[in-house]
Structures are given as C-alpha cells and as structure tokens.
Amino acid sequence: MPQVRKIEDAELMQRLARIFKDVGYEAASLAVLANATGLKKASLYHRFPLGKEQMAEEVLAFTNQILDTHVFPVLSDVTRPEKKMSSFVRVIDEFYLNGNESCLLNLLCPPRGEESARAKAIAATFKRLIDALTHVAEETGAPKKLAKARAEHALVELHGALVLARATGDDKVFQRMLTRLPTIILTSDS
C-alpha cells in the first residue's frame, strides 16, 4: 500500500521557500526545515535523499515554474513596452508581497566562486530576467548595450529595494522603487 503524503509537493515547496527566505540557506538547518514543513527529518530525507542542497534546488525549480507562468510571459507579450512594464510591476509587487517577501535567489546564493547546481540555476534565472528586460528596453529603441545596462540597473534597484525593505522593515522602499522601475527600462534618452 502506498504511503500517504502528509503534505503535497506544491505546499512543501512553498513552505521550504518561505523558510529559506526567512533565514537563508546556511541557517536553514534540517531541524528548522522539518519544523517549517511539519515533517520529520526522516521524511524530509526520504523525499530529498541529497538533503538540504536538493531541497534548495527543487525550490529554485519550483520558483522558476512560477516565473515561467507569471513573469516571463508578461515580458514577452506582444503588447507595447509600457504595458509590459506596467504588468511586470504588478506581477512583481504580488510576487514579493508588496515588498514584504525576501528574494529567494539572494538567500539561496552560495558563497562566491562555489560551483554547484544551485549557483548555476540562480545565475541562469538572473540571466533570463536580464535578457527579457533587455528585450523590452530594445523595443523602445535602445541599442543592445544600453538596453542591457538598463535591465541590469532595473534588477539592481529591484533586489536592492528588497534588501533595504527587509533590513529597515519599511516596505515603502519597495513601493517607491516599483514606481521608478518602468522608467529605468522605458526611458528614451540614449
């Protein structure tokens, strides 16, 4: 008889993501992860035989599915760049709970220079975001190099605002950044 799962995969990924966002990869001990998921350590090892690293990789894959469903389609839509950025801001605001949610990519990042599947997945996600935002900036007439610089600037502002909002407890920092975000990509100066 198959064993009944106490928690469905999507809920498990959300709970693991939440704890990684709250305490970061290093501080997320197996005991903390077990407590957050409501599972025993043995159950976690049964589902994730490679341990915390596998949990982090699967949470990243789950997060990328969310981005593939909600973020990337907005940026690749056939609408005007202004509409894309307006939709992107709305989706990002929801995704980060109005600035009350930390950046999972940041909190799962391994130390500089560490080669791992997790490091590669995070780098690939940021590259996809830069490429998608670069494309939107190019649609405004910006040359490729300037468009990429704008995309990088937008992500620096976005993730910097998340860090500052978390550190200060002031989600208005994030909200102010969201009002600037479209201008960074859409500005017409070259």
CORZI-V515812 format. One line per field, one symbol per residue. ss: DSSP state (H for helix, E for strand, L for the rest). phi: phi as a letter, one per 30 degrees, with the letter a starting at -180 (. if undefined). burial: I if it has 24 or more other C-alpha atoms within 12 Angstrom, else O. A space follows every 50 residues. Layout:
ss: ???
phi: ???
burial: ???
//
This chain:
ss: LLLLLLLLHHHHHHHHHHHHHHHHHHHLLHHHHHHHHLLLHHHHHHHLLL LHHHHHHHHHHHHHHHHHHHLHHHHLLLLLHHHHHHHHHHHHHHHLHHHL LLLHHHHHLLLLLLLLHHHHHHHHHHHHHHHHHHHHHHHLLLLHHHHHHH HHHHHHHHHHHHHHHHHHLLLHHHHHHHHHHHHHHHLLLL
phi: .dddddbdedddddddeeddddciddddddddddddcicdeddddddbec idddeddddddddddddddccddddcddddeddedddeedddddechhjc cdddeddcddeeidcaddddddddddddddddddddddddjddedddddd ddeddddedddddddddcicddedddddddeddddcecdb
burial: OOOOOOOOOOOIIIIIIIIIIIIIIOOIOIOIIIOIIOIOOOIIOOIIOO OIIIIIIIIIIIIIOOIOOOIIOIIIOOOOIIOIIIIIIIIIIOOIOIII IIIIIIIIIIOOOOOOOIIOIIIOIIOIIIIIIIIIIIIIOIOOOIIIII IIIIIOIIIOIIIIIIOOOOIOIIIOIIIOIIIIIIIOOO
//
